[in-house]
Amino acid sequence: MKQKRVSPSNDPAVIAHKRVLAAGEDDEKYLAAIIDLETCPALTAQGVRAKRNLERERQAALEQGDRLTAEGRIMMQLLADTIDEGLALLTRAGMRMRQARPVPTPAPALDP
């Protein structure tokens, strides 16, 4: 059975990232969107990028002196795990595409 390709507009991580941006000053919407972005799967490169950017922002805050709570450590690990899963999914999809396209072989040389 052939798998249907996922577009960025259907990627849960991209959708969650758009919700984060749209939340603006509404703390409840922002927190809900961030939690969704941390936990949802990333199915496209854009989704992985959105999750990786969130991870970088968190890491930068830690380097500025923030401290992780036990809950924060769990969320960082979950975020890292979902990024890894997204990268693995993209890698497998890329390998399937590469196998589906046969590499042309050069024509044999003719002897004079």
C-alpha positions in Angstrom: 0.0 0.0 0.0 1.4 3.4 -1.0 1.7 5.9 1.8 0.2 9.4 1.2 2.7 12.2 1.4 2.3 14.7 4.2 2.5 18.4 3.4 3.6 21.0 5.9 0.1 22.4 6.1 -1.0 19.0 7.5 2.0 18.5 9.8 0.9 18.6 13.5 4.1 20.4 14.5 3.7 23.1 11.9 0.1 23.6 12.9 1.1 23.8 16.6 3.9 26.3 15.7 1.4 28.5 13.9 -0.9 28.3 17.0 2.1 29.5 19.2 2.7 32.4 16.9 -1.0 33.3 16.8 -1.4 33.1 20.6 0.2 36.5 21.0 -0.3 37.9 24.5 -2.9 35.2 25.5 -1.0 33.2 28.0 -3.5 30.3 28.1 -3.5 29.8 24.4 0.3 30.2 24.2 0.9 27.6 26.9 -1.6 25.1 25.3 0.1 25.6 21.9 3.6 25.2 23.4 2.6 22.0 25.1 1.1 20.8 21.8 4.3 21.6 19.9 6.4 19.8 22.5 4.4 16.6 22.3 3.1 16.3 18.8 4.8 14.4 16.0 6.8 16.1 13.3 6.1 14.7 9.9 7.9 17.1 7.6 11.2 18.9 7.6 9.3 22.1 8.5 7.8 20.4 11.6 11.2 19.1 12.7 12.6 22.6 12.2 9.8 24.1 14.4 10.5 21.6 17.2 14.3 22.1 16.9 13.9 25.8 17.2 11.8 25.4 20.3 14.5 23.1 21.7 17.2 25.7 20.9 15.2 28.5 22.6 14.9 26.3 25.7 18.6 25.5 25.6 19.5 29.2 25.3 17.4 30.0 28.3 19.2 27.3 30.3 22.6 28.8 29.3 21.4 32.2 30.6 20.8 30.7 34.1 17.3 29.2 34.0 17.0 25.9 35.9 15.1 22.9 34.8 12.4 21.4 37.1 11.7 17.7 37.1 8.7 18.4 34.8 10.9 20.6 32.6 13.5 17.8 32.2 10.7 15.4 31.2 9.4 17.9 28.6 12.9 18.5 27.2 13.4 14.7 26.8 10.0 14.3 25.2 10.8 17.2 22.8 14.1 15.6 21.9 12.4 12.2 21.4 9.8 13.6 19.0 12.5 15.4 17.1 14.4 12.1 16.7 11.3 10.3 15.6 10.6 13.0 13.0 14.2 12.8 11.7 13.9 9.0 11.5 10.6 9.3 9.6 12.1 11.7 7.1 15.2 9.5 6.7 13.0 6.4 6.0 10.9 8.3 3.5 14.0 9.6 1.7 15.4 6.1 1.5 12.1 4.8 0.0 12.1 7.5 -2.6 15.7 6.8 -3.5 15.0 3.0 -3.9 11.9 3.7 -6.0 13.9 5.7 -8.6 16.3 3.3 -10.4 19.7 4.7 -11.2 20.3 4.7 -14.9 23.2 2.6 -16.0 25.5 3.7 -18.8 25.1 1.9 -22.1 27.8 -0.7 -22.9 30.6 0.5 -25.1 30.6 -0.9 -28.6 33.7 -2.6 -29.8 34.9 -1.4 -33.3 
